[in-house]
Amino acid sequence: MSFRVVLGDITKIHATAIVNAANCSLLGGGGVDGAIHRAAGPQLLEECRKLNGCETGQAKMTGGYRLLAEYVIHTPGPVWRGGNYGEAALLASCYRNCLKIAVENQIKDIAFPSISTGIYGYPLPEAAEIAVRTLHEYPAIEVQMVCFDERTKRAYEQAERAYRKKYDCTDIKETVYIEYENLPMKKVFKNEALKRKILQTAKDKEKEAVLIQRIIQAGTTFRQYVYLRGKEGLETGTCEKILAAMREEDEKRPVPMMAAYPFLKQDCWSLGQRDISYMKVRVLTGEDGQFDIEEIQRKKTKEGTELLFKIPGKRYRLVLEHTVAEQKLLKCLLLDGEADLKRFGLKGEYMPEE
């Protein structure tokens, strides 16, 4: 991934798209929002009026008009209210949804401001860490983080250095690490001390304790668990406490992908429907559309590592030259339940069913 932290005015940045830290009305405001509207001209406001606003954490795109950028992606960030109201998840959603729009529109480079760290009061070090971690989920997109002062620039540079030191892979011999946030909860809770600590967060509410235990037994990832909280009746505060406990443990002992999934060390393996039934595993193939996977097979060939995805009526073959590329792809599939091959610059081929 190409990631640069620069000091400057985002309205004067050369990029295909820039991100506007907007409010929910999308009708302009102060700070970066006001500066972008002034630089783009009245046509931007006219188009924004037609969008009917935008929810916090979501994103919508318009033209750039008088800006150097062709597009503006607007996203309302969360207001900091102490950290117990889902602010972290909403801030990550801002970055993630902007990048999703970029992928959908074949945008290869994008410039972000520091979302929510101005008048919305989000603590800068925490906001920078969330931004950097989320931006690295889309390695195929070139990202500029445009900061308006040296303090902000230093915070994002420090967050980027910390991320690369802990997680990033600079050559094929390095290890892909995964966070407890994405690790299936069955594996997380092999650590009995962590299991007790997390269940303690729901001890006062029997209903939540029962639901947490059930989700653990299902092998759900924490990311899916938070997503389910609305349907399951879990409170945001409980989820945030659990995530904090997981991250505290993760700081002590990051989990290598190979350690979480030992079968990945084998030259040949196969994952059937029973193995991946706890989530809907899907591959997005760009021009070819998308498909749900029934089975994943892996084997070594002269060309490299071959991954074969069995889908209804046919198969999809993908050859990977580097171990790290394979680990990152499988990380998305096994932890998020979805992988976009375009993000990784990969393209396979369809084959008839055997």
The 8 nearest C-alpha neighbors of each residue, nearest first, counted from 0:
[[1, 138, 139, 2, 141, 140, 135, 137],
 [2, 0, 141, 142, 3, 140, 138, 139],
 [3, 1, 142, 143, 0, 141, 4, 144],
 [4, 2, 143, 144, 5, 142, 1, 141],
 [3, 5, 144, 143, 145, 152, 156, 155],
 [4, 6, 145, 146, 144, 3, 7, 152],
 [7, 5, 146, 145, 147, 148, 152, 4],
 [6, 8, 147, 146, 145, 9, 5, 148],
 [7, 9, 10, 11, 147, 12, 145, 6],
 [8, 10, 12, 11, 145, 7, 112, 17],
 [9, 11, 8, 12, 35, 66, 38, 34],
 [12, 10, 9, 8, 67, 13, 66, 7],
 [13, 11, 9, 10, 14, 67, 8, 68],
 [12, 14, 67, 68, 11, 15, 110, 16],
 [15, 13, 68, 16, 109, 12, 108, 110],
 [14, 16, 68, 69, 108, 109, 70, 106],
 [17, 15, 70, 109, 68, 14, 71, 69],
 [16, 18, 110, 71, 109, 111, 72, 68],
 [19, 17, 72, 111, 71, 73, 110, 20],
 [18, 20, 73, 21, 32, 72, 74, 71],
 [21, 19, 74, 114, 75, 32, 73, 31],
 [22, 20, 75, 32, 19, 74, 73, 25],
 [21, 23, 75, 24, 25, 20, 28, 27],
 [22, 24, 53, 25, 52, 75, 54, 55],
 [23, 25, 52, 26, 22, 53, 51, 27],
 [26, 24, 52, 23, 22, 27, 21, 47],
 [27, 25, 24, 44, 47, 48, 28, 22],
 [28, 26, 33, 32, 25, 36, 21, 29],
 [27, 29, 33, 32, 30, 26, 22, 21],
 [28, 30, 33, 32, 31, 27, 34, 118],
 [29, 31, 32, 33, 34, 28, 117, 118],
 [30, 32, 34, 33, 35, 20, 29, 19],
 [33, 31, 21, 35, 28, 30, 34, 27],
 [32, 34, 29, 28, 36, 27, 35, 30],
 [33, 35, 31, 37, 32, 36, 38, 30],
 [36, 34, 38, 32, 37, 33, 10, 39],
 [35, 37, 39, 33, 38, 34, 40, 27],
 [38, 36, 34, 35, 40, 39, 33, 41],
 [37, 39, 35, 36, 40, 34, 66, 65],
 [40, 38, 65, 66, 36, 64, 37, 35],
 [39, 41, 37, 42, 38, 36, 43, 65],
 [40, 42, 44, 43, 45, 39, 36, 37],
 [43, 41, 45, 44, 40, 46, 64, 39],
 [44, 42, 46, 41, 45, 40, 39, 47],
 [43, 45, 47, 41, 46, 42, 26, 48],
 [44, 46, 42, 48, 43, 47, 41, 49],
 [45, 47, 43, 48, 44, 49, 42, 61],
 [48, 46, 44, 50, 49, 45, 25, 43],
 [49, 47, 45, 46, 50, 44, 51, 26],
 [48, 50, 47, 46, 51, 45, 52, 44],
 [49, 51, 47, 48, 52, 46, 53, 59],
 [52, 50, 49, 48, 53, 24, 47, 25],
 [51, 53, 24, 25, 23, 50, 54, 48],
 [52, 54, 23, 57, 24, 55, 58, 25],
 [55, 53, 57, 23, 56, 75, 52, 58],
 [54, 56, 75, 57, 76, 77, 23, 53],
 [55, 57, 93, 89, 92, 76, 75, 90],
 [58, 56, 54, 55, 93, 74, 96, 53],
 [57, 59, 74, 73, 96, 97, 72, 93],
 [60, 58, 73, 72, 74, 61, 53, 57],
 [61, 59, 72, 71, 73, 70, 58, 62],
 [62, 60, 71, 70, 72, 63, 46, 59],
 [61, 63, 70, 64, 71, 69, 60, 43],
 [62, 64, 70, 69, 66, 71, 68, 65],
 [63, 65, 39, 66, 62, 43, 42, 40],
 [66, 64, 39, 63, 40, 38, 67, 68],
 [67, 65, 39, 68, 63, 64, 38, 10],
 [66, 68, 13, 11, 69, 65, 12, 10],
 [69, 67, 15, 66, 16, 14, 70, 63],
 [68, 70, 63, 15, 16, 62, 67, 71],
 [71, 69, 63, 62, 16, 68, 61, 15],
 [70, 72, 17, 61, 63, 16, 18, 60],
 [73, 71, 60, 18, 59, 19, 17, 61],
 [74, 72, 19, 59, 58, 21, 18, 60],
 [73, 75, 58, 21, 20, 57, 93, 19],
 [76, 74, 21, 22, 55, 23, 20, 56],
 [75, 77, 115, 55, 56, 90, 114, 74],
 [78, 76, 86, 55, 90, 89, 115, 79],
 [77, 79, 119, 80, 120, 115, 76, 121],
 [80, 78, 121, 120, 81, 119, 77, 86],
 [81, 79, 82, 78, 84, 83, 86, 120],
 [80, 82, 83, 79, 84, 86, 121, 78],
 [83, 81, 84, 80, 86, 79, 85, 87],
 [82, 84, 236, 81, 85, 239, 80, 86],
 [85, 83, 86, 82, 235, 236, 80, 81],
 [84, 86, 88, 87, 83, 235, 89, 82],
 [87, 85, 89, 88, 84, 77, 82, 90],
 [88, 86, 90, 89, 85, 91, 82, 129],
 [89, 87, 91, 85, 90, 86, 92, 56],
 [90, 88, 56, 92, 86, 91, 87, 77],
 [91, 89, 93, 87, 92, 88, 76, 86],
 [90, 92, 88, 93, 94, 89, 95, 129],
 [93, 91, 95, 56, 89, 90, 94, 96],
 [94, 92, 56, 90, 91, 96, 95, 57],
 [93, 95, 97, 91, 92, 96, 98, 133],
 [94, 96, 92, 98, 97, 93, 91, 99],
 [97, 95, 99, 98, 93, 94, 92, 58],
 [98, 96, 100, 94, 99, 95, 58, 93],
 [99, 97, 101, 95, 96, 100, 102, 94],
 [100, 98, 96, 102, 101, 97, 103, 95],
 [99, 101, 103, 97, 98, 102, 104, 96],
 [100, 102, 106, 98, 104, 99, 103, 105],
 [103, 101, 105, 99, 104, 100, 106, 98],
 [102, 104, 100, 101, 105, 99, 106, 98],
 [103, 105, 101, 102, 106, 100, 99, 107],
 [106, 104, 102, 103, 101, 107, 100, 108],
 [107, 105, 101, 104, 108, 102, 15, 16],
 [106, 108, 140, 141, 105, 109, 101, 139],
 [109, 107, 141, 140, 15, 106, 142, 14],
 [108, 110, 16, 142, 17, 14, 15, 141],
 [111, 109, 143, 17, 142, 144, 18, 14],
 [112, 110, 144, 18, 145, 17, 143, 113],
 [111, 113, 145, 114, 144, 146, 18, 110],
 [112, 114, 116, 146, 111, 115, 145, 144],
 [113, 115, 20, 116, 112, 76, 90, 117],
 [114, 116, 119, 76, 121, 117, 77, 120],
 [117, 115, 121, 120, 114, 123, 119, 113],
 [118, 116, 119, 120, 115, 121, 114, 30],
 [117, 119, 120, 116, 115, 30, 121, 78],
 [120, 118, 78, 115, 117, 121, 79, 116],
 [119, 121, 116, 118, 79, 117, 122, 115],
 [120, 122, 116, 79, 115, 119, 123, 126],
 [123, 121, 125, 124, 126, 120, 116, 79],
 [122, 124, 126, 125, 116, 127, 121, 154],
 [125, 123, 127, 126, 154, 122, 128, 158],
 [126, 124, 128, 127, 123, 122, 129, 121],
 [127, 125, 123, 129, 128, 124, 130, 122],
 [126, 128, 130, 124, 155, 125, 129, 158],
 [127, 129, 125, 158, 131, 130, 126, 132],
 [130, 128, 126, 132, 127, 131, 91, 133],
 [131, 129, 127, 133, 128, 132, 134, 126],
 [132, 130, 134, 128, 133, 129, 159, 127],
 [131, 133, 129, 135, 130, 134, 128, 162],
 [134, 132, 130, 135, 136, 131, 129, 91],
 [133, 135, 131, 136, 132, 137, 130, 94],
 [134, 136, 137, 133, 132, 138, 131, 0],
 [135, 137, 134, 133, 138, 132, 95, 342],
 [136, 138, 135, 139, 342, 134, 140, 98],
 [139, 137, 0, 140, 135, 136, 342, 343],
 [138, 140, 342, 137, 343, 0, 141, 344],
 [141, 139, 107, 108, 138, 137, 142, 0],
 [142, 140, 108, 1, 107, 2, 109, 0],
 [143, 141, 2, 109, 110, 108, 1, 140],
 [142, 144, 110, 3, 4, 2, 145, 111],
 [143, 145, 4, 111, 110, 112, 5, 3],
 [144, 146, 5, 112, 6, 111, 143, 9],
 [147, 145, 6, 152, 148, 151, 7, 5],
 [146, 148, 7, 6, 8, 145, 151, 149],
 [149, 147, 150, 151, 146, 152, 6, 7],
 [148, 150, 152, 151, 153, 6, 147, 146],
 [151, 149, 153, 152, 148, 154, 146, 147],
 [150, 152, 154, 149, 153, 148, 146, 155],
 [151, 153, 149, 146, 155, 150, 154, 156],
 [154, 152, 156, 150, 151, 155, 157, 149],
 [153, 155, 151, 157, 152, 156, 124, 158],
 [156, 154, 158, 127, 157, 152, 153, 159],
 [155, 157, 153, 159, 158, 154, 152, 160],
 [156, 158, 160, 154, 155, 159, 153, 161],
 [157, 159, 155, 161, 128, 156, 160, 127],
 [158, 160, 162, 156, 157, 161, 155, 131],
 [161, 159, 157, 163, 162, 158, 164, 156],
 [160, 162, 158, 164, 159, 163, 157, 165],
 [163, 161, 159, 165, 164, 160, 166, 158],
 [164, 162, 167, 160, 166, 165, 161, 159],
 [163, 165, 161, 162, 166, 160, 167, 159],
 [164, 166, 162, 163, 161, 167, 176, 253],
 [167, 165, 163, 176, 162, 164, 175, 168],
 [166, 168, 163, 165, 169, 164, 162, 175],
 [169, 167, 173, 170, 174, 175, 166, 323],
 [170, 168, 167, 173, 171, 172, 163, 323],
 [171, 169, 172, 168, 173, 323, 321, 174],
 [170, 172, 323, 173, 322, 321, 169, 168],
 [173, 171, 170, 174, 323, 322, 168, 169],
 [172, 174, 171, 168, 170, 175, 169, 323],
 [175, 173, 176, 255, 168, 172, 323, 256],
 [174, 176, 256, 255, 166, 326, 168, 177],
 [177, 175, 255, 256, 166, 254, 174, 253],
 [176, 178, 254, 256, 255, 179, 175, 181],
 [177, 179, 180, 181, 182, 249, 253, 254],
 [178, 180, 182, 181, 245, 249, 246, 187],
 [179, 181, 221, 178, 182, 222, 242, 245],
 [182, 180, 179, 220, 334, 178, 221, 222],
 [181, 183, 179, 220, 180, 184, 178, 334],
 [184, 182, 220, 218, 219, 185, 186, 181],
 [183, 185, 187, 218, 215, 186, 220, 219],
 [186, 184, 218, 188, 187, 183, 215, 216],
 [185, 187, 184, 188, 189, 183, 182, 259],
 [188, 186, 184, 185, 189, 190, 183, 182],
 [187, 189, 190, 194, 185, 186, 184, 191],
 [188, 190, 186, 187, 191, 185, 194, 193],
 [189, 191, 188, 193, 192, 187, 194, 186],
 [192, 190, 194, 193, 189, 188, 195, 196],
 [193, 191, 195, 194, 190, 196, 188, 197],
 [192, 194, 196, 191, 190, 195, 197, 188],
 [193, 195, 191, 188, 197, 192, 196, 198],
 [196, 194, 198, 192, 193, 197, 199, 191],
 [197, 195, 193, 199, 194, 198, 192, 200],
 [198, 196, 199, 194, 200, 241, 195, 193],
 [197, 199, 195, 200, 201, 196, 194, 202],
 [198, 200, 202, 196, 197, 201, 195, 203],
 [201, 199, 198, 197, 202, 237, 240, 241],
 [202, 200, 208, 199, 204, 198, 203, 207],
 [201, 203, 199, 204, 200, 208, 205, 198],
 [204, 202, 201, 205, 200, 199, 208, 207],
 [205, 203, 202, 201, 206, 207, 208, 200],
 [204, 206, 208, 207, 209, 203, 202, 201],
 [207, 205, 209, 208, 204, 210, 201, 233],
 [206, 208, 210, 209, 205, 204, 201, 211],
 [207, 209, 201, 205, 211, 206, 210, 202],
 [208, 210, 212, 206, 207, 211, 213, 205],
 [211, 209, 207, 213, 212, 208, 214, 206],
 [212, 210, 208, 214, 213, 209, 207, 215],
 [211, 213, 215, 209, 210, 214, 208, 216],
 [214, 212, 210, 216, 215, 211, 209, 217],
 [213, 215, 217, 211, 216, 212, 219, 210],
 [216, 214, 212, 184, 218, 213, 217, 185],
 [215, 217, 213, 214, 218, 212, 185, 219],
 [218, 216, 214, 215, 219, 213, 277, 185],
 [217, 219, 185, 184, 183, 215, 216, 220],
 [218, 220, 183, 217, 184, 214, 215, 223],
 [221, 219, 183, 223, 222, 184, 181, 182],
 [220, 222, 224, 180, 223, 181, 225, 219],
 [221, 223, 224, 220, 225, 181, 180, 226],
 [224, 222, 226, 220, 221, 225, 227, 219],
 [223, 225, 221, 227, 226, 222, 220, 219],
 [226, 224, 228, 227, 222, 223, 221, 238],
 [225, 227, 223, 224, 228, 222, 229, 230],
 [228, 226, 224, 225, 230, 229, 231, 223],
 [227, 229, 233, 231, 225, 230, 226, 232],
 [230, 228, 232, 227, 231, 233, 226, 234],
 [231, 229, 227, 228, 232, 233, 226, 225],
 [230, 232, 228, 229, 233, 227, 210, 207],
 [231, 233, 229, 228, 230, 234, 207, 227],
 [234, 232, 228, 231, 207, 229, 235, 237],
 [233, 235, 237, 236, 232, 238, 228, 229],
 [234, 236, 238, 237, 85, 239, 84, 233],
 [235, 237, 239, 83, 234, 238, 240, 84],
 [238, 236, 240, 234, 235, 239, 241, 200],
 [239, 237, 241, 235, 240, 236, 242, 225],
 [238, 240, 242, 236, 241, 237, 243, 235],
 [241, 239, 243, 237, 242, 238, 236, 244],
 [242, 240, 244, 238, 243, 239, 197, 245],
 [241, 243, 245, 239, 244, 240, 246, 238],
 [242, 244, 240, 246, 241, 245, 247, 239],
 [245, 243, 247, 241, 242, 246, 240, 248],
 [246, 244, 242, 248, 243, 247, 179, 249],
 [245, 247, 249, 243, 248, 244, 242, 250],
 [248, 246, 244, 250, 245, 249, 243, 251],
 [247, 249, 245, 251, 246, 250, 252, 244],
 [248, 250, 246, 253, 252, 251, 247, 245],
 [251, 249, 247, 248, 252, 246, 253, 245],
 [252, 250, 248, 249, 253, 247, 246, 254],
 [251, 253, 249, 250, 248, 254, 247, 255],
 [254, 252, 249, 250, 255, 176, 178, 251],
 [253, 255, 177, 176, 252, 256, 259, 178],
 [256, 254, 176, 258, 257, 175, 177, 259],
 [255, 257, 259, 176, 258, 175, 177, 260],
 [258, 256, 260, 261, 255, 259, 263, 264],
 [259, 257, 255, 261, 260, 256, 254, 263],
 [258, 260, 256, 257, 261, 255, 254, 186],
 [259, 261, 257, 258, 262, 263, 256, 264],
 [262, 260, 257, 263, 258, 264, 259, 265],
 [261, 263, 264, 260, 265, 268, 257, 267],
 [262, 264, 261, 265, 260, 257, 268, 266],
 [265, 263, 262, 261, 257, 266, 260, 267],
 [266, 264, 263, 267, 262, 268, 261, 298],
 [267, 265, 298, 299, 264, 268, 297, 263],
 [268, 266, 298, 297, 265, 299, 269, 296],
 [267, 269, 297, 296, 265, 266, 270, 298],
 [268, 270, 296, 295, 297, 271, 294, 267],
 [271, 269, 295, 294, 274, 296, 268, 272],
 [272, 270, 294, 274, 273, 269, 293, 275],
 [271, 273, 275, 274, 276, 293, 294, 270],
 [272, 274, 276, 271, 275, 270, 277, 294],
 [275, 273, 271, 272, 270, 276, 277, 294],
 [274, 276, 272, 277, 273, 278, 271, 270],
 [275, 277, 273, 278, 272, 274, 279, 280],
 [278, 276, 275, 218, 219, 217, 279, 274],
 [277, 279, 276, 336, 280, 275, 219, 333],
 [278, 280, 336, 281, 276, 277, 291, 275],
 [281, 279, 336, 337, 292, 291, 278, 332],
 [280, 282, 291, 337, 290, 292, 336, 279],
 [281, 283, 338, 289, 290, 337, 339, 284],
 [282, 284, 289, 339, 285, 340, 288, 338],
 [285, 283, 287, 288, 340, 289, 286, 282],
 [284, 286, 287, 288, 283, 341, 340, 289],
 [287, 285, 288, 284, 289, 283, 341, 346],
 [286, 288, 284, 285, 289, 283, 290, 346],
 [289, 287, 284, 285, 286, 283, 290, 282],
 [290, 288, 283, 284, 282, 287, 281, 291],
 [291, 289, 282, 281, 292, 283, 310, 288],
 [290, 292, 281, 280, 310, 282, 293, 289],
 [291, 293, 310, 294, 280, 281, 309, 308],
 [292, 294, 309, 310, 272, 271, 291, 295],
 [293, 295, 271, 309, 270, 292, 308, 272],
 [294, 296, 308, 270, 269, 307, 309, 271],
 [297, 295, 269, 307, 306, 268, 270, 308],
 [296, 298, 306, 267, 268, 305, 269, 307],
 [297, 299, 267, 305, 266, 304, 300, 306],
 [298, 300, 304, 305, 266, 303, 267, 301],
 [301, 299, 303, 302, 304, 305, 298, 318],
 [302, 300, 303, 299, 304, 305, 320, 318],
 [303, 301, 300, 304, 318, 320, 319, 305],
 [304, 302, 320, 300, 301, 319, 299, 318],
 [303, 305, 299, 319, 318, 300, 298, 320],
 [306, 304, 318, 298, 297, 317, 299, 303],
 [307, 305, 297, 317, 296, 316, 318, 308],
 [306, 308, 316, 296, 315, 295, 317, 297],
 [309, 307, 295, 315, 314, 294, 292, 310],
 [308, 310, 314, 294, 293, 292, 295, 307],
 [309, 311, 292, 293, 314, 313, 312, 308],
 [312, 310, 313, 309, 293, 314, 292, 291],
 [311, 313, 352, 310, 314, 351, 309, 353],
 [314, 312, 352, 351, 310, 311, 350, 309],
 [313, 315, 309, 350, 310, 308, 349, 352],
 [314, 316, 349, 308, 348, 307, 350, 309],
 [317, 315, 307, 348, 347, 306, 349, 308],
 [316, 318, 347, 306, 305, 307, 319, 315],
 [319, 317, 305, 304, 303, 306, 320, 316],
 [320, 318, 304, 303, 321, 305, 325, 317],
 [319, 321, 303, 304, 318, 322, 302, 324],
 [322, 320, 324, 323, 319, 171, 325, 303],
 [323, 321, 325, 324, 171, 326, 320, 319],
 [322, 324, 326, 325, 171, 321, 327, 175],
 [325, 323, 327, 321, 322, 326, 328, 319],
 [326, 324, 322, 328, 323, 327, 329, 319],
 [327, 325, 323, 329, 328, 324, 330, 322],
 [326, 328, 330, 324, 329, 325, 323, 331],
 [329, 327, 325, 331, 330, 326, 324, 332],
 [330, 328, 332, 326, 331, 327, 333, 325],
 [329, 331, 327, 333, 328, 332, 334, 326],
 [332, 330, 335, 338, 329, 328, 334, 333],
 [333, 331, 336, 329, 337, 338, 330, 335],
 [334, 332, 330, 336, 331, 329, 335, 280],
 [333, 335, 331, 181, 330, 336, 332, 182],
 [336, 334, 331, 337, 332, 333, 181, 330],
 [335, 337, 280, 332, 333, 279, 334, 278],
 [338, 336, 281, 332, 335, 280, 282, 331],
 [339, 337, 282, 331, 332, 283, 340, 328],
 [338, 340, 283, 341, 342, 282, 284, 337],
 [339, 341, 345, 343, 342, 284, 283, 338],
 [342, 340, 344, 343, 339, 345, 285, 284],
 [343, 341, 139, 340, 339, 344, 137, 138],
 [342, 344, 340, 341, 345, 139, 138, 339],
 [343, 345, 341, 342, 340, 139, 346, 138],
 [346, 344, 340, 343, 341, 347, 342, 317],
 [347, 345, 340, 344, 317, 348, 284, 341],
 [348, 346, 317, 316, 315, 345, 349, 318],
 [349, 347, 316, 315, 350, 317, 346, 314],
 [348, 350, 315, 314, 316, 351, 347, 313],
 [349, 351, 314, 315, 313, 348, 352, 316],
 [352, 350, 313, 314, 353, 349, 312, 315],
 [351, 353, 313, 314, 312, 350, 309, 311],
 [352, 351, 313, 314, 350, 312, 309, 310]]
